[in-house]
Amino acid sequence: MTNKRLAQIERRIEKIKMELVEIGEMRPGSLTKQYKDPESGRGPYYQLSYTLDMKSRTDYIRREWVSDIRRQIRNYKRFKKLCGEWVALSIEHSRLSMKLARHQ
């Protein structure tokens, strides 16, 4: 069973690597719509907030770039999810490999 699981893990890691190559542009953060006058809803603008290198940052985004930025945020979330899965699988692979070596 352990060898079979190791092979499954290796196949999934290879799939993750292929998916990562396809991701494209990415940006961290969250995009929100703000208003200069919130009570009347006038003067809307978009704000991208994120943390990078332990520094909080804010970028103002023009309306024509909103769909691109949303796609980049989705790509970043996908990247983080795949990397997390890869790390978890690598840990499991390492533990199973050590267990196999111990029993031989």
C-alpha contacts under 8 A as a table, 3 or more apart, distances in Angstrom:
res1	aa1	res2	aa2	distance
1	M	4	K	5.10
1	M	5	R	6.16
2	T	5	R	5.06
2	T	6	L	6.14
2	T	96	L	6.67
2	T	100	L	7.46
3	N	6	L	5.03
3	N	7	A	6.31
4	K	7	A	5.21
4	K	8	Q	6.35
5	R	8	Q	4.97
5	R	9	I	6.16
6	L	9	I	5.12
6	L	10	E	6.20
6	L	93	H	6.04
6	L	96	L	7.18
6	L	97	S	7.77
7	A	10	E	5.09
7	A	11	R	6.21
8	Q	11	R	5.19
8	Q	12	R	6.24
9	I	12	R	5.17
9	I	13	I	6.15
9	I	89	L	6.21
9	I	90	S	7.88
9	I	93	H	6.73
10	E	13	I	5.13
10	E	14	E	6.28
11	R	14	E	5.18
11	R	15	K	6.37
12	R	15	K	5.02
12	R	16	I	6.18
13	I	16	I	4.99
13	I	17	K	6.24
13	I	86	W	6.04
13	I	89	L	7.34
14	E	17	K	5.10
14	E	18	M	6.38
15	K	18	M	5.11
15	K	19	E	6.22
16	I	19	E	5.03
16	I	20	L	6.13
16	I	82	L	6.31
16	I	86	W	7.00
17	K	20	L	5.12
17	K	21	V	6.47
18	M	21	V	5.32
18	M	22	E	6.83
19	E	22	E	5.32
19	E	23	I	6.70
20	L	23	I	5.40
20	L	79	F	6.62
20	L	82	L	7.44
21	V	24	G	7.53
23	I	26	M	7.84
23	I	75	N	6.03
23	I	78	R	7.97
23	I	79	F	7.24
24	G	75	N	7.18
25	E	72	Q	5.64
25	E	75	N	7.02
26	M	71	R	7.64
26	M	72	Q	4.01
26	M	73	I	5.87
26	M	74	R	7.59
26	M	75	N	5.29
26	M	76	Y	4.88
27	R	69	I	7.37
27	R	72	Q	5.23
27	R	73	I	5.13
27	R	75	N	7.57
27	R	76	Y	5.68
28	P	50	Y	6.00
28	P	51	T	7.69
28	P	72	Q	7.85
28	P	73	I	5.65
28	P	76	Y	5.86
28	P	77	K	7.57
29	G	48	L	6.30
29	G	49	S	5.28
29	G	50	Y	4.11
29	G	51	T	7.16
29	G	73	I	6.62
30	S	48	L	5.58
30	S	49	S	5.54
30	S	50	Y	6.63
30	S	73	I	7.32
31	L	46	Y	6.71
31	L	47	Q	5.60
31	L	48	L	4.45
31	L	49	S	6.60
31	L	69	I	7.96
31	L	70	R	7.33
32	T	46	Y	5.65
32	T	47	Q	5.36
32	T	48	L	6.54
33	K	44	P	6.66
33	K	45	Y	5.76
33	K	46	Y	4.53
33	K	47	Q	6.36
34	Q	38	P	7.54
34	Q	44	P	5.62
34	Q	45	Y	5.35
34	Q	46	Y	5.93
34	Q	47	Q	6.98
35	Y	38	P	4.97
35	Y	41	G	5.98
35	Y	42	R	6.08
35	Y	43	G	5.28
35	Y	44	P	4.34
35	Y	45	Y	6.12
36	K	41	G	7.76
36	K	42	R	6.39
36	K	43	G	4.96
36	K	44	P	6.40
36	K	45	Y	7.76
37	D	40	S	5.85
37	D	41	G	5.79
37	D	42	R	5.34
37	D	43	G	6.36
38	P	41	G	4.85
38	P	42	R	6.81
39	E	42	R	7.99
41	G	44	P	7.01
45	Y	60	Y	7.52
45	Y	61	I	7.31
45	Y	62	R	7.23
45	Y	63	R	7.27
46	Y	60	Y	5.92
46	Y	61	I	5.20
46	Y	62	R	6.73
46	Y	63	R	7.02
46	Y	66	V	7.63
47	Q	58	T	6.67
47	Q	59	D	5.82
47	Q	60	Y	4.67
47	Q	61	I	5.81
48	L	58	T	5.53
48	L	59	D	5.08
48	L	60	Y	6.21
48	L	61	I	6.83
49	S	56	S	7.38
49	S	57	R	5.78
49	S	58	T	4.49
49	S	59	D	6.56
50	Y	56	S	5.84
50	Y	57	R	5.42
50	Y	58	T	6.49
51	T	54	M	5.99
51	T	55	K	5.28
51	T	56	S	4.26
51	T	57	R	5.85
52	L	55	K	5.34
52	L	56	S	6.54
52	L	57	R	7.41
61	I	65	W	6.48
61	I	66	V	6.66
62	R	65	W	5.54
62	R	66	V	6.74
63	R	66	V	5.38
64	E	67	S	7.37
65	W	68	D	5.35
65	W	69	I	6.16
66	V	69	I	5.13
66	V	70	R	6.12
67	S	70	R	5.10
67	S	71	R	6.27
68	D	71	R	5.13
68	D	72	Q	6.22
69	I	72	Q	4.96
69	I	73	I	6.14
70	R	73	I	5.08
70	R	74	R	6.25
71	R	74	R	5.08
71	R	75	N	6.17
72	Q	75	N	4.97
72	Q	76	Y	6.18
73	I	76	Y	5.03
73	I	77	K	6.27
74	R	77	K	5.13
74	R	78	R	6.18
75	N	78	R	5.05
75	N	79	F	6.08
76	Y	79	F	4.92
76	Y	80	K	6.20
77	K	80	K	5.14
77	K	81	K	6.17
78	R	81	K	5.09
78	R	82	L	6.13
79	F	82	L	5.25
79	F	83	C	6.09
80	K	83	C	5.14
80	K	84	G	6.08
81	K	84	G	5.17
81	K	85	E	6.23
82	L	85	E	5.07
82	L	86	W	6.08
83	C	86	W	4.97
83	C	87	V	6.19
84	G	87	V	5.21
84	G	88	A	6.24
85	E	88	A	5.13
85	E	89	L	6.11
86	W	89	L	5.16
86	W	90	S	6.04
87	V	90	S	5.00
87	V	91	I	6.23
88	A	91	I	5.22
88	A	92	E	6.35
89	L	92	E	5.05
89	L	93	H	6.00
90	S	93	H	4.94
90	S	94	S	6.07
91	I	94	S	5.12
91	I	95	R	6.24
92	E	95	R	5.17
92	E	96	L	6.13
93	H	96	L	5.20
93	H	97	S	6.02
94	S	97	S	5.11
94	S	98	M	6.22
95	R	98	M	5.22
95	R	99	K	6.14
96	L	99	K	4.95
96	L	100	L	6.10
97	S	100	L	5.11
97	S	101	A	6.20
98	M	101	A	5.07
98	M	102	R	6.13
99	K	102	R	5.17
99	K	103	H	6.46
100	L	103	H	5.33
100	L	104	Q	6.49
101	A	104	Q	5.39
